[in-house]
Amino acid sequence: MLAAATLLACAPQSVNAVSCDGGRCADSGAGAPDSGGVAGTSAGGEPATGGTGGVAVGKLLHRYSFDVSPDGVEVVDSVQGRNGALVGAVYGDGEAAGTVLLAGKDSNQYVDLPNHLLDGLQDATLEAWVIWAGGAAWQRVFDFGEDGSGVDGSRNGAPRSYVFFSCNPRPRFAFKQPPDQSSEIVMTGGAAVASGRLTQLAVTIDESAQLASLYVDGVEAASTRFAGKLSDVYDVNNWLGRSEYLADPGFEGSFTEFRIYGMALSASQLAASFAAGPDAIVQ
């Protein structure tokens, strides 16, 4: 299954790409400044941006990878150091090295990310690279939110606020903000998420334009009017592979990357990211 990942990462690229090995990002193209530290910053600490059509690397807020860390950190955020943890999940090995494996169903295996990653965000892109093994509907790629108690880790009753992406098997995005009687904002792609191969799944939110869009492998699959406020979601449960709803099955498959940008990436930027593959950040 991971042959697809190798092919994507090695595909011919017409863009510069930033690779991150061992938690440090380095530009593989010519002429970019050495950050000397946090990915996406210049030597002077200012955001580093790419050329026309590329991703503004300085807008990359969090990049989660799944290699074994020398210092024992389970889920490394190579941008801001807001690291996560594996819950029951295991690292892939051999050809699956660099991934985290989730058994799905009622295994209760997932990736737990830090609380309040959505604080202050207005425009955002959430991008995941996964291999989905298929199975029951409502498996979560990501689910950020809370139940009615607002207690970290609690899943009692219906969630009060959330933003999630699921495989139903069609890709589905849903957003709900307080108060409890508020309605969902939903969009669903037309075709099922492919199983058994590496897939890029992304959602962009542009609050100023009141637009949310859903992308699969760099191609827009759905869009909808978005009149909500992302930062209104009280995200004390920030999970990859686990739902805020207790009855929903866990994600069955593997994660290679998960990223959060502080901007709504364009269609061309997401297409460039897809072409570059999960081991690179497009500039």
Buried (B, 14 or more C-beta within 10 A) or exposed (E): BBEBBEEBBEEEBEBBBBBBEEBEBEBBBEEBEEBEEBBBBBEEEEEBBBEEEBBBBBBBBBBBBBBEBEEEBBBBBBBBEBBBEBBBBEBBEEEBEBBBBBBBBEBEBBBBBBBBBBEEBBBBBBBBBBBBBBBBEBBBBBBBBBBBEEEEEBBEEEBBBBBBBBBBBBBBBBBBBEEEEBEEBEBBBEEBBBBEBBBBBBBBBBBEEEBBBBBBBBEBBBBBEBEBBBBBBBBBBBBBBBBBBEEBBBBBBBBBBBBBBBBBBBEBBBBBBBBBBBBBBBB
